[in-house]
């Protein structure tokens, strides 16, 4: 494995792409009219997903050149390095093996890294998570009054929260009736307070999910939750107010997920009630590790296993499909095309599926924490723009809000549209004349939007509708606004796994082209450290306050003046 990233801008493919871009006049109307096979040729399949790239600003030559770029930056070698456990997370000196989390049991040859049986380790934890999930689901796991669990509260943040929340929301139809999972992440105590407010402490199970078990937000919320549990259990007469009773309550109402089992024990959680993982799983790549324990409880081991199989199918596609048909590779390269050659700054992800309402929030972390970097993995500056801003909302809500800018604004905003053929609900609008199937109406919007964005509406078409001349320009749509359409059969656990793995690998491909380490997050670490340093100042410590810069001092003084009366701090 080479330690020096290839500078993509120096490759022959990059130069050729620049010339190609300069000469290209995007014309989706003309391109489709001249080439009826365009849709077929630019549509590919990855596992159960049907991915139509034809409404992108590309020709055959564009894709050829992008594939050459992937070859010239050594993408194939990097994919293999990741999958075989090389330490490609250079700045943290770690392997990057989230793909090992979803390898099927008994896969041959087995994955051994640095003498460690990775497959065996993964399977052992998965078995433990599944056994626990079954106990909770069957009612065999009980609280201090022998009642089964009704509500699981997952306490975590960032990678230990966003993936599980997104997946729980996505797979709601698969959740066992009578079981609910809630998620607490924010250190703003309102989050925990409102989450537990109406809960019965005797039927509540907390999962403290933290890779490091040092994260301020999570540990603070875990302590608050423990205090709430003790107080409420005493209030409802479930336990005596004694140290022994409190210790027992933690054992029955708290479990943990972490790589730091010693710290779990310090918190008072029995390590036998803790589920481990490894430093080679990045936080934002961890929803299919034990971090997904809350999800495994909610949907059960079978469905969780199907989700892992979905992830794995896309991993195999990445590994073995030629780049010209490799969906994550092509989608990653398209993002590079728009970011670096068209100057696009953002990328919209628009799921036409209410169950995916947290998907964009999840993707924001995955993509922006991974590729929001200014230096390459060898410490040298990047040579071109990196990481786009990812954002989105479920359709059709967005249509009535920000789509205006995507359709008629001055900026180019590449967008991914996602929809499922089958809805997860049986609703039929029997009162709607001639159109009882609401899902069809919903999907009509999905199809209409990408069509409008691609083909627009000319001035002549607007005039032909009888529009007054003065208003014609405002009603013209330029078209040539690029979109990718992703369709699946229905949002099953497997399809969700496929979607997530697809975006994980798109992110990886972009990172490799740009030469950056997509698996560290030093930008997050600074904030964590500074908050701890500033905390004494906020608590009123004069020396700590004086040590701050003038703006920060003034802000803290504002807070102190309003929240606390500390007269000796007045100037
Ligand atoms: C993800 C990041 C970050 C992390 C959180 C929570 O890739 O590392 O979002 O997941 O800071 O960290 P812990 O799981 O260690 O509490």
Boltz pocket constraint, residues with backbone or C-beta under 6 A from the ligand:
constraints:
  - pocket:
      binder: B
      contacts: [[A, 157], [A, 158], [A, 159], [A, 160], [A, 209], [A, 210], [A, 211], [A, 212], [A, 213], [A, 214], [A, 215], [A, 218], [A, 282], [A, 283], [A, 284], [A, 285], [A, 369], [A, 521], [A, 524]]
      max_distance: 6.0
